[in-house]
Amino acid sequence: MELNEFINTGIAEGWVRDTGSFDEVFIDGSNRKCQKYDVRIDKLHYNVQNGRIATFVSRYRAEHGELPSDAQELDDLIEKMIESANPQKLKTTRLDIKMKGQQETAVVLSDGIVVDGNRRFTCLRML
C-alpha cells in the first residue's frame, strides 16, 4: 500500500487523524518536514527487522521454529520480548506517557510497521 493510500484509507475509515502539524524526520541522509498523523494503535505492528527485535526473532526461530503467522500473535510475542529486555526502562517510559501523553513522533511505514519508536509503541499497547 502506498503512503497516501494508507493515510486516505485510514482517514476514511476513522483510524487515522490528521494532526495539522509537522515534524522534522531524518530520511535518506537529510532532514525532511513531514506531516504528522495519529494512527490507531491496532493498525500498527512491530518491525521484525529492527536490530534488537531481529536478534530476538533469530533466537526464537532457532529455539521454537517459525514465528506466528498471525500479526496480533506476533506483536504480542515481540511485546513480551521488549518488556523482558529492559523492564525498568519500559516502566519509566510507560509512566511518562501515562502522565504526559504520547509526545514523541514515531516513524511508521505505509503498511503500519513502526520503524522508530518500538518502546513507545509497546507502552501504548500496554496502556
C-alpha atoms as an extended CHARMM CRD file, in Angstrom:
* protein
*
       127  EXT
         1         1  MET       CA              0.0000000000        0.0000000000        0.0000000000  PROA      1               0.0000000000
         2         2  GLU       CA              1.3230000000        3.4380000000       -0.8880000000  PROA      2               0.0000000000
         3         3  LEU       CA              1.6220000000        6.0280000000        1.8760000000  PROA      3               0.0000000000
         4         4  ASN       CA             -1.1620000000        8.2610000000        0.5130000000  PROA      4               0.0000000000
         5         5  GLU       CA             -3.4460000000        5.2400000000        0.1960000000  PROA      5               0.0000000000
         6         6  PHE       CA             -2.6740000000        4.2320000000        3.8080000000  PROA      6               0.0000000000
         7         7  ILE       CA             -3.4440000000        7.7610000000        5.0390000000  PROA      7               0.0000000000
         8         8  ASN       CA             -6.5510000000        8.2880000000        2.8910000000  PROA      8               0.0000000000
         9         9  THR       CA             -7.9740000000        4.8550000000        3.7220000000  PROA      9               0.0000000000
        10        10  GLY       CA             -7.2610000000        5.4210000000        7.4050000000  PROA      10              0.0000000000
        11        11  ILE       CA             -8.9220000000        8.8340000000        7.4080000000  PROA      11              0.0000000000
        12        12  ALA       CA            -11.9530000000        7.4930000000        5.5360000000  PROA      12              0.0000000000
        13        13  GLU       CA            -12.2760000000        4.5280000000        7.9240000000  PROA      13              0.0000000000
        14        14  GLY       CA            -11.5660000000        6.6010000000       11.0390000000  PROA      14              0.0000000000
        15        15  TRP       CA             -8.2750000000        5.0510000000       12.1980000000  PROA      15              0.0000000000
        16        16  VAL       CA             -6.0280000000        7.9170000000       11.0070000000  PROA      16              0.0000000000
        17        17  ARG       CA             -6.3910000000       11.5420000000       12.0580000000  PROA      17              0.0000000000
        18        18  ASP       CA             -4.5350000000       14.4680000000       10.5090000000  PROA      18              0.0000000000
        19        19  THR       CA             -2.9860000000       16.4290000000       13.3910000000  PROA      19              0.0000000000
        20        20  GLY       CA             -2.3700000000       19.5250000000       11.2680000000  PROA      20              0.0000000000
        21        21  SER       CA              1.2340000000       19.6410000000       12.4810000000  PROA      21              0.0000000000
        22        22  PHE       CA              4.6170000000       18.7110000000       11.0640000000  PROA      22              0.0000000000
        23        23  ASP       CA              7.8620000000       17.2520000000       12.3830000000  PROA      23              0.0000000000
        24        24  GLU       CA             11.4340000000       17.0950000000       11.1150000000  PROA      24              0.0000000000
        25        25  VAL       CA             12.4000000000       13.4970000000       10.3110000000  PROA      25              0.0000000000
        26        26  PHE       CA             15.8290000000       12.2850000000        9.1730000000  PROA      26              0.0000000000
        27        27  ILE       CA             15.2600000000       10.2490000000        5.9830000000  PROA      27              0.0000000000
        28        28  ASP       CA             17.8300000000        9.1700000000        3.3780000000  PROA      28              0.0000000000
        29        29  GLY       CA             20.5750000000       11.3400000000        4.8230000000  PROA      29              0.0000000000
        30        30  SER       CA             18.6670000000       14.5820000000        5.2930000000  PROA      30              0.0000000000
        31        31  ASN       CA             16.0020000000       16.1720000000        7.4640000000  PROA      31              0.0000000000
        32        32  ARG       CA             12.5660000000       16.3970000000        5.9060000000  PROA      32              0.0000000000
        33        33  LYS       CA              9.4760000000       18.2060000000        7.0980000000  PROA      33              0.0000000000
        34        34  CYS       CA              6.7820000000       15.5390000000        7.3870000000  PROA      34              0.0000000000
        35        35  GLN       CA              3.0690000000       15.7450000000        8.1510000000  PROA      35              0.0000000000
        36        36  LYS       CA              2.1170000000       14.1540000000       11.4840000000  PROA      36              0.0000000000
        37        37  TYR       CA             -0.8670000000       11.8360000000       11.8300000000  PROA      37              0.0000000000
        38        38  ASP       CA             -2.4350000000        9.9740000000       14.7240000000  PROA      38              0.0000000000
        39        39  VAL       CA             -2.8290000000        6.3030000000       13.8140000000  PROA      39              0.0000000000
        40        40  ARG       CA             -4.9530000000        3.9460000000       15.8700000000  PROA      40              0.0000000000
        41        41  ILE       CA             -2.6720000000        1.5400000000       17.7320000000  PROA      41              0.0000000000
        42        42  ASP       CA             -4.2910000000       -1.6460000000       16.3760000000  PROA      42              0.0000000000
        43        43  LYS       CA             -3.2140000000       -0.6430000000       12.8440000000  PROA      43              0.0000000000
        44        44  LEU       CA              0.4850000000       -0.6370000000       13.8060000000  PROA      44              0.0000000000
        45        45  HSD       CA              2.9280000000       -3.5470000000       14.0170000000  PROA      45              0.0000000000
        46        46  TYR       CA              6.4820000000       -4.2140000000       15.1490000000  PROA      46              0.0000000000
        47        47  ASN       CA              9.3640000000       -4.1720000000       12.6950000000  PROA      47              0.0000000000
        48        48  VAL       CA             10.9090000000       -7.6590000000       12.8270000000  PROA      48              0.0000000000
        49        49  GLN       CA             13.9730000000       -6.2360000000       11.0070000000  PROA      49              0.0000000000
        50        50  ASN       CA             14.7420000000       -3.7560000000       13.8050000000  PROA      50              0.0000000000
        51        51  GLY       CA             18.1440000000       -4.6470000000       15.3170000000  PROA      51              0.0000000000
        52        52  ARG       CA             17.0210000000       -5.6790000000       18.8090000000  PROA      52              0.0000000000
        53        53  ILE       CA             13.8640000000       -7.3500000000       17.5320000000  PROA      53              0.0000000000
        54        54  ALA       CA             15.7220000000       -9.1450000000       14.7170000000  PROA      54              0.0000000000
        55        55  THR       CA             18.1130000000      -10.6540000000       17.2660000000  PROA      55              0.0000000000
        56        56  PHE       CA             15.1560000000      -11.9100000000       19.3010000000  PROA      56              0.0000000000
        57        57  VAL       CA             13.4660000000      -13.2450000000       16.1380000000  PROA      57              0.0000000000
        58        58  SER       CA             16.6160000000      -15.1850000000       15.1760000000  PROA      58              0.0000000000
        59        59  ARG       CA             16.8910000000      -16.6840000000       18.6660000000  PROA      59              0.0000000000
        60        60  TYR       CA             13.1660000000      -17.5120000000       18.7290000000  PROA      60              0.0000000000
        61        61  ARG       CA             13.3690000000      -19.2710000000       15.3450000000  PROA      61              0.0000000000
        62        62  ALA       CA             16.3680000000      -21.3100000000       16.4970000000  PROA      62              0.0000000000
        63        63  GLU       CA             14.5700000000      -22.4050000000       19.6610000000  PROA      63              0.0000000000
        64        64  HSD       CA             10.9230000000      -22.6590000000       18.5410000000  PROA      64              0.0000000000
        65        65  GLY       CA             10.7990000000      -22.7080000000       14.7400000000  PROA      65              0.0000000000
        66        66  GLU       CA              8.7960000000      -20.2540000000       12.6860000000  PROA      66              0.0000000000
        67        67  LEU       CA              7.2180000000      -17.1120000000       14.0700000000  PROA      67              0.0000000000
        68        68  PRO       CA              3.4440000000      -16.9540000000       14.4600000000  PROA      68              0.0000000000
        69        69  SER       CA              1.7810000000      -16.0900000000       11.1350000000  PROA      69              0.0000000000
        70        70  ASP       CA             -0.9940000000      -14.1310000000       12.8540000000  PROA      70              0.0000000000
        71        71  ALA       CA              0.0570000000      -10.4560000000       13.1090000000  PROA      71              0.0000000000
        72        72  GLN       CA             -1.5470000000       -9.9230000000       16.5300000000  PROA      72              0.0000000000
        73        73  GLU       CA              0.0700000000      -13.0520000000       17.9490000000  PROA      73              0.0000000000
        74        74  LEU       CA              3.4610000000      -11.9570000000       16.5670000000  PROA      74              0.0000000000
        75        75  ASP       CA              3.0340000000       -8.4470000000       18.0290000000  PROA      75              0.0000000000
        76        76  ASP       CA              2.1400000000       -9.9590000000       21.4220000000  PROA      76              0.0000000000
        77        77  LEU       CA              5.2670000000      -12.1320000000       21.3080000000  PROA      77              0.0000000000
        78        78  ILE       CA              7.5340000000       -9.1950000000       20.4290000000  PROA      78              0.0000000000
        79        79  GLU       CA              5.8660000000       -7.0410000000       23.1060000000  PROA      79              0.0000000000
        80        80  LYS       CA              6.7970000000       -9.6190000000       25.7510000000  PROA      80              0.0000000000
        81        81  MET       CA             10.3760000000       -9.6620000000       24.4560000000  PROA      81              0.0000000000
        82        82  ILE       CA             10.6640000000       -5.8700000000       24.6620000000  PROA      82              0.0000000000
        83        83  GLU       CA              9.1330000000       -5.9060000000       28.1350000000  PROA      83              0.0000000000
        84        84  SER       CA             11.5680000000       -8.5380000000       29.4090000000  PROA      84              0.0000000000
        85        85  ALA       CA             14.6160000000       -6.9330000000       27.7470000000  PROA      85              0.0000000000
        86        86  ASN       CA             14.5590000000       -3.8400000000       29.9780000000  PROA      86              0.0000000000
        87        87  PRO       CA             11.5550000000       -3.7800000000       32.3390000000  PROA      87              0.0000000000
        88        88  GLN       CA             12.7120000000       -0.6860000000       34.2400000000  PROA      88              0.0000000000
        89        89  LYS       CA             13.1930000000        1.4270000000       31.0950000000  PROA      89              0.0000000000
        90        90  LEU       CA              9.8080000000        0.2900000000       29.8160000000  PROA      90              0.0000000000
        91        91  LYS       CA              8.1580000000        1.1270000000       33.1430000000  PROA      91              0.0000000000
        92        92  THR       CA              9.7160000000        4.6020000000       33.1420000000  PROA      92              0.0000000000
        93        93  THR       CA              8.5840000000        5.2870000000       29.5740000000  PROA      93              0.0000000000
        94        94  ARG       CA              5.0940000000        3.9210000000       30.2700000000  PROA      94              0.0000000000
        95        95  LEU       CA              4.6780000000        6.1480000000       33.3500000000  PROA      95              0.0000000000
        96        96  ASP       CA              5.9140000000        9.1630000000       31.3820000000  PROA      96              0.0000000000
        97        97  ILE       CA              3.4020000000        8.5270000000       28.5920000000  PROA      97              0.0000000000
        98        98  LYS       CA              0.6350000000        7.9160000000       31.1300000000  PROA      98              0.0000000000
        99        99  MET       CA              1.3410000000       11.2510000000       32.8460000000  PROA      99              0.0000000000
       100       100  LYS       CA              2.1290000000       13.4350000000       29.8090000000  PROA      100             0.0000000000
       101       101  GLY       CA              0.5960000000       11.5970000000       26.8790000000  PROA      101             0.0000000000
       102       102  GLN       CA              2.3960000000       10.4410000000       23.7490000000  PROA      102             0.0000000000
       103       103  GLN       CA              4.6910000000       13.3420000000       22.7750000000  PROA      103             0.0000000000
       104       104  GLU       CA              7.3890000000       11.7570000000       20.6280000000  PROA      104             0.0000000000
       105       105  THR       CA              6.6680000000       11.1250000000       16.9740000000  PROA      105             0.0000000000
       106       106  ALA       CA              7.1150000000        7.5560000000       15.7840000000  PROA      106             0.0000000000
       107       107  VAL       CA              8.1340000000        6.8090000000       12.2140000000  PROA      107             0.0000000000
       108       108  VAL       CA              5.7310000000        4.3850000000       10.5420000000  PROA      108             0.0000000000
       109       109  LEU       CA              5.7790000000        2.8280000000        7.0700000000  PROA      109             0.0000000000
       110       110  SER       CA              2.7160000000        2.7510000000        4.8330000000  PROA      110             0.0000000000
       111       111  ASP       CA              1.9660000000       -0.8210000000        5.9160000000  PROA      111             0.0000000000
       112       112  GLY       CA              1.8000000000        0.1960000000        9.5880000000  PROA      112             0.0000000000
       113       113  ILE       CA              5.2740000000       -1.0990000000       10.5240000000  PROA      113             0.0000000000
       114       114  VAL       CA              6.8540000000        1.0080000000       13.2770000000  PROA      114             0.0000000000
       115       115  VAL       CA             10.3720000000        1.9070000000       12.1010000000  PROA      115             0.0000000000
       116       116  ASP       CA             11.3040000000        4.1080000000       15.0460000000  PROA      116             0.0000000000
       117       117  GLY       CA              9.5200000000        4.0780000000       18.3850000000  PROA      117             0.0000000000
       118       118  ASN       CA              9.1490000000        0.4080000000       19.3560000000  PROA      118             0.0000000000
       119       119  ARG       CA              9.4460000000        1.0180000000       23.1110000000  PROA      119             0.0000000000
       120       120  ARG       CA              6.8390000000        3.7980000000       22.9610000000  PROA      120             0.0000000000
       121       121  PHE       CA              4.6510000000        1.5570000000       20.7840000000  PROA      121             0.0000000000
       122       122  THR       CA              4.9570000000       -1.1910000000       23.4110000000  PROA      122             0.0000000000
       123       123  CYS       CA              3.9810000000        1.2250000000       26.1880000000  PROA      123             0.0000000000
       124       124  LEU       CA              0.9680000000        2.4770000000       24.2440000000  PROA      124             0.0000000000
       125       125  ARG       CA             -0.1570000000       -1.1030000000       23.6090000000  PROA      125             0.0000000000
       126       126  MET       CA              0.1020000000       -1.7860000000       27.3470000000  PROA      126             0.0000000000
       127       127  LEU       CA             -1.7840000000        1.3480000000       28.3200000000  PROA      127             0.0000000000
